[in-house]
Amino acid sequence: MEKQTFTTVIKPKSGWFDLHLKEVFAYRDLIFLFVKRNFVSKYKQTILGPAWAIIQPLLTTVVFTLVFGNIAGLSPDGVPPFIFYLAGTVLWTYFSGCLTQTANTFVANSATMGKVYFPRLVMPISTVFSELISFAIQYGFLLIFLVYYTVTKQGVHPNLWMLMTPLIILQLAMLSLGCGIIISALTTKYRDLAMLVGFGVQLWMYGSPIAYDMFRFGAFAPGGKWHVLYMCNPISPIVNLFRYAYLGTGAMEWSYYLIGWGTTMVFLFLGVVLFSRVEKTFMDTV
């Protein structure tokens, strides 16, 4: 009798570190199918469609420019406020989109996960990639204004640190994925966390240099009493590096940037381990 061979073997998982990342890679075609589904469903039955990817950060930037730049008088020195806020908003829109969507992974996809087997990490990973499409649209929008302000010599000075952009996006994706899947794993049992995600994301934004220039505040600026604590927020050095690379404003403190990478890796590792642990029993609690 001819011996049968199987490409996939489904067996119970009992350990904390049964991650099977090679299996996730084997399902890469499914990831791209979910990416297409997520992007299409996001703008389905909308009049403007993907144009919302530009409209949302544009309106947010206008509000920040008017409120923080003009009314509160917190506009950055030497850089047009509009592009300063736009640079931060584009990064934050990608990060917050990945985080909030990933945090809802188990609850939003419980019907699909309960019917067919596939590595559950496929879902949050596909979310990160689908949000990357919207980010690409917003990034192109940012480059248009960057070229305009550079040509008209309005204080914008792009430099070679722009080559760090892929690394910046990778870190944002990993950080949002780690934080999101930690929350998604916990919300299977504690639904209260789902109610707090939106509020928590807003607080995180105001604790990061998105809507203001941290160098305008003595306590947050280098040498200030809250500077170390403020820079332990992994988003702060990311945004500072991005603005330093594209606008030539502020200063980049590499020690905090490396600490941010360490924090990102810790969140991602804890998230993947906790996610792998919860996926075994989530259908009983979701």
Secondary structure as UniProt FT lines:
FT   TURN            16..17
FT   HELIX           21..26
FT   HELIX           28..42
FT   TURN            44..45
FT   HELIX           49..51
FT   HELIX           52..64
FT   HELIX           65..71
FT   HELIX           81..103
FT   HELIX           105..108
FT   HELIX           110..113
FT   TURN            114..115
FT   TURN            120..121
FT   HELIX           122..151
FT   TURN            152..153
FT   HELIX           160..164
FT   HELIX           165..187
FT   TURN            188..189
FT   HELIX           192..206
FT   TURN            207..210
FT   HELIX           214..216
FT   TURN            218..220
FT   TURN            222..223
FT   TURN            225..226
FT   HELIX           227..231
FT   HELIX           235..246
FT   HELIX           254..278
FT   TURN            279..281
FT   HELIX           282..285
//
